[in-house]
Amino acid sequence: MENLANGDMSVSALVSLLEAAGYDLKLVKAGHARTVEDILAEQRRGDSA
């Protein structure tokens, strides 16, 4: 178990916490800006942004 009293939190614990709160984590390349094509492709796949 993580020791949150000392401010320690692993990435997996943070991701689990975000997922439990209803958030999705989407990794993108640094500096990437969504384009209209990206949005249309997400809509076709049924992804939520």
Distance bins in CASP14 RR format, pairs under 12 A and 6 or more apart:
PFRMAT RR
TARGET T0000
AUTHOR 0000-0000-0000
RMODE 2
METHOD distances of the structure
MODEL  1
1 8 0 0 0 0 0 1 0 0 0 0 0
1 9 0 0 0 0 0 1 0 0 0 0 0
1 10 0 0 0 0 0 1 0 0 0 0 0
1 13 0 0 0 0 1 0 0 0 0 0 0
1 16 0 0 0 0 0 1 0 0 0 0 0
2 8 1 0 0 1 0 0 0 0 0 0 0
2 9 1 0 1 0 0 0 0 0 0 0 0
2 10 1 0 0 1 0 0 0 0 0 0 0
2 11 0 0 0 0 0 1 0 0 0 0 0
2 12 0 0 0 0 1 0 0 0 0 0 0
2 13 1 0 1 0 0 0 0 0 0 0 0
2 14 0 0 0 0 1 0 0 0 0 0 0
2 16 0 0 0 0 1 0 0 0 0 0 0
2 17 0 0 0 0 1 0 0 0 0 0 0
3 9 0 0 0 0 1 0 0 0 0 0 0
3 10 0 0 0 0 0 1 0 0 0 0 0
3 13 0 0 0 0 0 1 0 0 0 0 0
4 10 0 0 0 0 0 1 0 0 0 0 0
4 13 0 0 0 0 1 0 0 0 0 0 0
4 14 0 0 0 0 0 1 0 0 0 0 0
4 17 0 0 0 0 1 0 0 0 0 0 0
7 13 0 0 0 0 0 1 0 0 0 0 0
7 14 0 0 0 0 0 1 0 0 0 0 0
8 14 0 0 0 0 0 1 0 0 0 0 0
9 15 0 0 0 0 0 1 0 0 0 0 0
9 16 0 0 0 0 0 1 0 0 0 0 0
9 17 1 0 0 1 0 0 0 0 0 0 0
9 18 0 0 0 0 0 1 0 0 0 0 0
10 16 0 0 0 0 1 0 0 0 0 0 0
10 17 0 0 0 0 0 1 0 0 0 0 0
11 17 0 0 0 0 0 1 0 0 0 0 0
11 18 0 0 0 0 0 1 0 0 0 0 0
11 25 0 0 0 0 1 0 0 0 0 0 0
11 27 0 0 0 0 0 1 0 0 0 0 0
12 18 0 0 0 0 0 1 0 0 0 0 0
12 19 0 0 0 0 0 1 0 0 0 0 0
12 25 0 0 0 0 0 1 0 0 0 0 0
13 19 0 0 0 0 0 1 0 0 0 0 0
13 20 0 0 0 0 0 1 0 0 0 0 0
14 20 0 0 0 0 0 1 0 0 0 0 0
14 21 0 0 0 0 0 1 0 0 0 0 0
14 23 0 0 0 0 0 1 0 0 0 0 0
14 25 0 0 0 0 1 0 0 0 0 0 0
15 21 0 0 0 0 0 1 0 0 0 0 0
15 22 0 0 0 0 0 1 0 0 0 0 0
15 23 0 0 0 0 1 0 0 0 0 0 0
15 24 0 0 0 0 1 0 0 0 0 0 0
15 25 1 0 1 0 0 0 0 0 0 0 0
15 26 0 0 0 0 0 1 0 0 0 0 0
15 27 0 0 0 0 0 1 0 0 0 0 0
16 22 0 0 0 0 0 1 0 0 0 0 0
16 23 0 0 0 0 0 1 0 0 0 0 0
16 25 0 0 0 0 0 1 0 0 0 0 0
17 23 0 0 0 0 1 0 0 0 0 0 0
17 25 0 0 0 0 0 1 0 0 0 0 0
18 24 0 0 0 0 1 0 0 0 0 0 0
18 25 1 0 0 1 0 0 0 0 0 0 0
18 26 0 0 0 0 0 1 0 0 0 0 0
19 25 1 0 0 1 0 0 0 0 0 0 0
22 48 0 0 0 0 0 1 0 0 0 0 0
23 48 0 0 0 0 0 1 0 0 0 0 0
24 42 0 0 0 0 0 1 0 0 0 0 0
24 47 0 0 0 0 1 0 0 0 0 0 0
24 48 1 0 0 1 0 0 0 0 0 0 0
24 49 0 0 0 0 1 0 0 0 0 0 0
26 32 0 0 0 0 0 1 0 0 0 0 0
26 34 0 0 0 0 0 1 0 0 0 0 0
26 38 0 0 0 0 0 1 0 0 0 0 0
26 42 0 0 0 0 1 0 0 0 0 0 0
26 47 0 0 0 0 1 0 0 0 0 0 0
26 48 0 0 0 0 1 0 0 0 0 0 0
26 49 1 0 0 1 0 0 0 0 0 0 0
28 34 0 0 0 0 1 0 0 0 0 0 0
28 35 0 0 0 0 0 1 0 0 0 0 0
28 38 0 0 0 0 1 0 0 0 0 0 0
28 42 0 0 0 0 0 1 0 0 0 0 0
28 49 0 0 0 0 0 1 0 0 0 0 0
29 38 0 0 0 0 0 1 0 0 0 0 0
32 38 0 0 0 0 1 0 0 0 0 0 0
33 39 0 0 0 0 0 1 0 0 0 0 0
34 40 0 0 0 0 0 1 0 0 0 0 0
34 41 0 0 0 0 0 1 0 0 0 0 0
34 42 0 0 0 0 1 0 0 0 0 0 0
34 43 0 0 0 0 0 1 0 0 0 0 0
34 47 0 0 0 0 0 1 0 0 0 0 0
34 49 1 0 0 1 0 0 0 0 0 0 0
35 41 0 0 0 0 1 0 0 0 0 0 0
35 42 0 0 0 0 0 1 0 0 0 0 0
36 42 0 0 0 0 0 1 0 0 0 0 0
36 43 0 0 0 0 0 1 0 0 0 0 0
37 43 0 0 0 0 0 1 0 0 0 0 0
37 44 0 0 0 0 0 1 0 0 0 0 0
38 44 0 0 0 0 0 1 0 0 0 0 0
38 45 0 0 0 0 0 1 0 0 0 0 0
38 47 0 0 0 0 1 0 0 0 0 0 0
38 49 0 0 0 0 1 0 0 0 0 0 0
39 45 0 0 0 0 0 1 0 0 0 0 0
39 46 0 0 0 0 0 1 0 0 0 0 0
39 47 0 0 0 0 1 0 0 0 0 0 0
39 48 0 0 0 0 0 1 0 0 0 0 0
39 49 1 0 0 1 0 0 0 0 0 0 0
40 46 0 0 0 0 0 1 0 0 0 0 0
40 47 0 0 0 0 0 1 0 0 0 0 0
40 49 0 0 0 0 0 1 0 0 0 0 0
41 47 0 0 0 0 1 0 0 0 0 0 0
41 49 0 0 0 0 0 1 0 0 0 0 0
42 48 1 0 0 1 0 0 0 0 0 0 0
42 49 1 0 1 0 0 0 0 0 0 0 0
43 49 0 0 0 0 1 0 0 0 0 0 0
END
